[in-house]
Amino acid sequence: MKAVTFQGQKQMEVRQVEDPKIEETTDAIIKITATGICGSDLHLYHQGDLMMDPGFVIGHEPMGIVEEVGKDVKKLKKGDRVVIPFNIGCGECYYCQNEMESQCDNSNQDPINWKMDNGGLFGFGNMHGNHWGGQAEYLRVPYADFSSFVVPDSDMKDEQVLFLSDVVPTAYWSVEHSGVKKGDTVIVLGCGPIGLMAQKFAKLKGAKRVIGVDNVDHRLEHAKQYNQVEVYNFSKEQEIGKLLREETQGGADVVIDCVGMDGQVKASEQQLGADSAQRGTISPIDTAAEAVRKFGTIQLTGVYASPADNFPLNLIFNRDVEMKTGQAPVIHLMPKLYDMIRDNVFNPTDIITHNMPLDKASEAYDIFDQKKDNNIKVVLKP
């Protein structure tokens, strides 16, 4: 099959690879009909050597048609149309049974070290179970009955439901997990797909004031036009954290970081040697620590995959700031969010700027990384 493979820093290439096969009786094989490129994939684009060898198939926002199922798969059948969440959950461990599927005990049996016992994810390499991803023609889905969502309405277009795989539930969970409540002031760092969706959900939650921060003009314009939020371009401000605290009269109730380790400066070029050394930057965390109010909350949703030097623990501790982090557990949220899309509570398709064939994935990554052609979100079609 054709698949998007990591071949080194800034090298995502479509290659012919072996077709996936049923390996366990609870597996399913999915024929992919649409798949997204996520901001998290850009972390791999820049830092993938932390997690995977060349040739690894990436992607964690797929949907498609069930092609084959193992003998112990009970819920799915051939021909079902499914969205595949980026979490891989067994459905039986403590974490899966308690809506914490991103930390499944059984989907990452060989973590890279004992400290990293996190759950399995599609397309994220050895740190998350070495499960090949869904930017491909086919995908093997472990624990398929639990790690899939059957689309009940045949009239819904792929683009309407595709983002149930990650973008929509991750943004929703970020707002819920951060504790946004009616009347709050919320700052969202990053106006990419996750950030734009988080802005929507913060407003739906009743936030009085939502502020988007980015350095890409067309993303900021999109945030204003589609989400009706205030925006700031951090590249045009000398001290963005100070400005945000002043503009919010002491800081925001909640700051949600939807950027992660590639934010603000191209520090991804700084190869510090050992894998345990810091890669990338924590400048979004610095901004969040400066812009949040006393007794406020910082939610880290953007990916951080290495230790961090000069972490602003002093600002967080001395100002009684609460910090929440992590990979969103999305599987249990998919039915509720599907209903919200069906009922037109929000429209996830307004972030899509590019539909491209899978064969042009290398070009798509360059467009997404460089924010060319007013790009916000790319959907690939095999």
C-alpha positions in Angstrom: 0.0 0.0 0.0 1.0 3.7 -0.2 1.7 5.4 3.1 3.2 8.6 4.4 6.5 7.6 6.1 9.0 9.5 8.3 12.4 9.6 6.5 14.2 12.1 8.7 13.9 15.7 9.8 11.4 17.5 7.5 11.1 14.5 5.3 7.7 12.9 5.1 7.5 10.8 1.9 4.9 8.6 0.3 6.4 5.1 0.0 5.1 1.6 -0.9 5.0 -0.4 2.4 3.6 -3.8 3.4 -0.2 -4.0 3.7 -1.4 -4.4 7.3 -2.7 -7.7 8.4 -4.8 -9.1 11.2 -2.4 -9.9 14.0 -4.7 -10.3 16.9 -8.2 -11.7 17.0 -9.5 -8.3 18.2 -8.0 -6.4 15.2 -9.7 -4.8 12.2 -8.3 -3.6 8.9 -9.7 -0.2 7.7 -9.6 1.1 4.1 -8.9 4.8 4.7 -11.2 7.3 2.9 -9.8 10.5 4.6 -7.1 11.4 7.0 -5.8 14.6 8.5 -2.4 16.2 9.1 -2.3 17.3 12.7 -0.1 19.9 14.4 1.3 17.0 16.4 2.5 15.6 13.1 4.6 18.7 12.7 6.4 17.9 16.0 7.3 14.6 14.3 8.3 16.4 11.1 10.8 18.4 13.1 11.6 16.0 16.0 10.6 12.6 14.8 14.0 11.0 15.5 13.1 11.2 19.2 10.4 8.6 18.6 10.8 6.6 15.4 13.1 5.1 12.8 13.0 6.0 9.1 10.2 4.3 7.3 7.6 4.5 10.1 4.1 5.2 8.9 2.6 8.2 10.6 -0.9 9.8 11.0 -3.5 9.7 13.7 -6.6 11.3 12.3 -8.1 8.6 10.0 -11.5 7.3 9.0 -12.7 4.8 6.5 -14.5 1.5 5.8 -14.0 -1.7 7.6 -12.3 -4.2 5.3 -11.7 -7.2 7.5 -12.2 -8.1 11.2 -10.6 -10.6 13.6 -12.8 -13.5 14.9 -13.3 -11.9 18.3 -14.5 -8.5 16.9 -18.2 -8.3 17.8 -19.2 -4.7 17.2 -17.8 -4.0 13.8 -18.5 -5.8 10.5 -17.1 -5.4 7.0 -18.6 -2.3 5.3 -19.0 -0.3 8.4 -18.0 3.3 8.2 -15.8 4.3 11.1 -13.8 7.1 12.6 -10.6 5.9 14.3 -9.6 7.8 17.5 -5.9 8.6 17.9 -6.0 6.8 21.3 -5.7 3.1 21.2 -7.7 1.6 24.1 -8.3 -2.0 25.1 -11.6 -1.2 26.7 -10.9 -3.4 29.7 -8.2 -1.9 31.9 -8.8 0.6 34.8 -8.0 3.6 32.6 -10.3 2.6 29.7 -13.1 1.8 32.1 -12.8 5.2 33.7 -12.7 7.5 30.6 -8.9 7.8 30.7 -8.3 5.9 27.4 -5.1 7.8 26.5 -3.3 6.0 29.3 -4.5 2.4 28.5 -2.4 -0.2 30.3 -2.4 -2.7 27.4 -1.9 -0.7 24.2 1.8 0.2 24.8 3.3 -3.0 26.0 6.9 -2.0 25.3 7.5 1.6 26.3 11.0 3.0 25.7 11.7 3.1 29.4 9.8 2.3 32.6 9.1 5.9 33.3 7.1 6.3 30.1 4.2 3.8 30.6 1.7 6.0 28.7 -0.9 4.4 26.5 -0.6 3.6 22.8 -1.3 6.1 20.0 -1.5 5.7 16.3 1.5 7.0 14.3 3.7 8.2 17.2 6.5 5.7 17.1 8.2 3.8 20.0 7.1 6.2 22.7 3.5 5.2 22.1 3.6 1.6 21.2 5.0 1.5 17.7 1.6 1.4 16.1 1.7 2.4 12.4 -0.5 5.4 11.6 -3.4 6.2 9.3 -1.9 8.5 6.6 -2.1 5.5 4.4 -4.4 3.4 2.2 -5.1 0.9 5.0 -4.7 0.8 8.8 -4.7 -2.1 11.3 -6.8 -1.1 14.3 -6.0 -3.0 17.6 -8.9 -3.6 20.0 -11.1 -2.5 17.2 -14.5 -2.8 19.0 -13.4 -0.2 21.5 -10.9 1.9 19.4 -13.4 2.9 16.7 -16.6 4.9 16.3 -19.2 3.7 13.8 -20.8 6.6 12.0 -24.5 6.1 12.3 -25.6 8.6 9.6 -24.7 7.8 6.0 -25.5 11.4 4.9 -22.7 12.9 7.0 -19.7 13.8 4.8 -16.2 12.5 5.7 -15.1 16.1 6.5 -17.9 16.6 9.0 -16.9 13.6 11.1 -13.2 13.1 10.4 -12.1 15.4 13.2 -13.8 13.2 15.8 -10.5 11.3 15.6 -8.5 14.0 17.4 -9.0 17.7 16.8 -12.6 18.0 18.1 -12.4 15.9 21.2 -8.9 17.1 22.1 -10.1 20.7 21.9 -13.3 19.9 23.8 -11.4 18.0 26.5 -8.8 20.8 26.9 -11.6 23.2 27.7 -13.4 20.8 30.1 -10.2 19.6 31.8 -9.0 23.2 32.3 -12.3 23.9 34.2 -13.5 26.8 32.0 -16.8 28.1 33.4 -19.3 30.8 32.6 -17.9 34.3 32.9 -14.2 33.3 32.6 -11.5 35.0 30.6 -9.7 32.4 28.5 -6.5 32.8 26.5 -5.8 30.2 23.8 -2.1 30.1 22.7 -2.1 29.0 19.0 -4.7 29.5 16.3 -4.2 26.3 14.5 -6.9 23.6 14.3 -6.8 22.7 18.0 -6.6 26.3 19.1 -9.5 27.4 16.9 -11.7 24.6 18.1 -10.7 25.3 21.8 -11.8 28.9 21.2 -15.2 27.6 20.0 -15.7 25.3 23.0 -14.6 28.0 25.5 -17.3 30.3 24.1 -19.9 27.5 24.1 -18.9 26.8 27.8 -19.9 30.4 28.6 -16.5 32.2 28.7 -17.0 36.0 28.8 -13.9 36.7 27.0 -11.7 34.5 24.7 -8.4 35.7 23.3 -6.4 33.9 20.6 -2.7 34.4 20.3 -0.6 33.5 17.2 2.0 35.0 14.8 0.3 34.0 11.6 -2.0 36.7 10.3 -4.4 34.5 8.3 -4.9 32.2 11.4 -5.6 35.3 13.5 -8.1 36.5 10.9 -9.8 33.2 10.9 -10.1 33.2 14.7 -11.8 36.7 14.5 -14.1 35.8 11.6 -15.3 32.3 12.6 -15.0 32.4 16.4 -15.5 36.2 17.1 -12.6 36.3 19.6 -10.0 38.9 20.4 -6.6 38.3 18.8 -3.0 39.3 19.4 0.0 38.7 17.2 2.9 37.9 19.6 5.6 38.6 17.0 4.5 42.3 17.0 4.7 42.6 20.8 7.9 43.0 22.9 6.5 41.2 26.0 3.3 39.3 25.1 2.9 37.7 28.5 3.1 41.1 30.2 0.7 42.7 27.7 -1.9 39.9 28.1 -1.8 40.2 31.9 -2.3 43.9 31.6 -5.1 43.6 29.1 -6.9 41.1 31.3 -6.5 43.1 34.4 -4.3 40.7 36.3 -4.4 37.7 34.0 -6.7 35.1 32.5 -8.7 32.6 34.5 -7.5 29.9 32.1 -4.6 29.8 29.6 -4.7 26.8 27.1 -1.5 26.1 25.3 -2.3 24.5 21.9 1.2 25.1 20.6 3.7 22.8 22.3 7.5 22.4 21.9 7.8 23.9 18.4 6.3 27.3 19.4 7.5 30.8 18.7 11.1 30.1 17.7 12.6 27.5 15.5 14.5 26.0 18.4 13.8 22.6 16.8 17.1 23.1 15.0 19.0 23.0 18.4 20.2 19.5 18.6 21.6 19.2 22.1 23.0 15.7 21.8 21.5 13.2 24.2 17.9 12.2 23.7 17.2 13.3 27.3 18.2 16.9 26.5 15.6 19.5 25.7 14.5 19.8 22.1 12.4 22.7 20.9 11.2 25.5 23.1 8.9 26.0 26.1 8.2 29.6 25.3 4.4 29.0 25.2 4.7 27.8 28.8 6.6 30.9 29.7 3.8 33.0 28.1 1.1 31.1 29.9 2.8 31.5 33.3 3.1 35.2 32.7 -0.5 35.7 31.4 -2.5 33.6 33.8 -4.0 35.1 36.9 -3.2 34.2 40.5 -5.0 30.9 41.4 -5.7 30.5 37.6 -5.2 27.4 35.5 -2.7 26.5 32.7 -3.7 23.6 30.4 -0.9 22.2 28.3 -2.4 20.5 25.2 0.4 21.1 22.7 2.9 18.2 22.7 6.1 18.3 24.8 8.2 15.2 24.2 11.5 16.0 26.1 12.6 17.5 29.4 12.5 21.3 29.7 15.2 23.6 30.9 14.3 26.8 32.8 10.7 25.7 33.4 8.9 28.7 35.1 8.1 26.8 38.3 8.6 29.9 40.4 5.8 31.8 38.6 3.5 28.8 38.8 4.2 27.9 42.5 4.4 31.4 44.0 1.2 32.6 42.3 -0.9 29.5 43.2 -1.4 28.5 39.6 -2.7 25.1 38.8 -1.2 23.2 35.8 -3.0 20.5 33.9 -1.4 18.5 31.0 -1.6 15.5 28.8 -2.9 13.6 25.8 -6.6 13.9 25.7 -8.7 10.7 26.3 -11.0 11.0 23.3 -12.8 7.7 22.8 -15.6 8.3 25.3 -16.2 11.8 24.0 -16.8 10.8 20.3 -20.6 9.9 20.6 -21.5 13.2 22.4 -19.5 15.3 20.0 -20.9 13.5 17.0 -24.4 14.5 18.2 -23.3 18.1 18.6 -22.0 18.1 15.0 -25.2 16.5 13.7 -27.3 19.0 15.6 -25.3 21.9 14.2 -24.1 23.1 17.5 -20.7 23.8 15.8 -19.2 23.2 12.4 -15.8 21.5 12.4 -15.3 21.9 8.6 -14.6 25.6 8.8 -11.0 24.9 9.6 -10.4 23.0 6.4 -8.4 24.9 3.9 -6.9 22.1 1.8 -8.1 18.8 0.4 -5.2 17.0 -1.2 -4.4 13.5 -2.5 -2.3 11.2 -0.4 0.3 11.2 -3.2 1.0 14.9 -2.5 1.6 14.4 1.2 5.2 15.8 1.1 3.9 19.0 -0.5 1.1 19.1 2.0 3.5 18.9 4.9 5.6 21.7 3.5 2.4 23.9 3.0 1.2 23.1 6.6 4.6 23.7 8.2 5.3 26.9 6.4 1.6 28.1 6.6 1.6 28.7 2.9 -1.5 29.5 0.8 -3.4 30.6 3.9 -3.3 27.1 5.2 -4.9 26.0 8.4 -5.9 22.3 8.0 -5.1 19.7 5.4 -7.2 16.6 4.7 -5.6 13.9 2.6 -7.6 11.5 0.5 -5.9 8.1 -0.5 
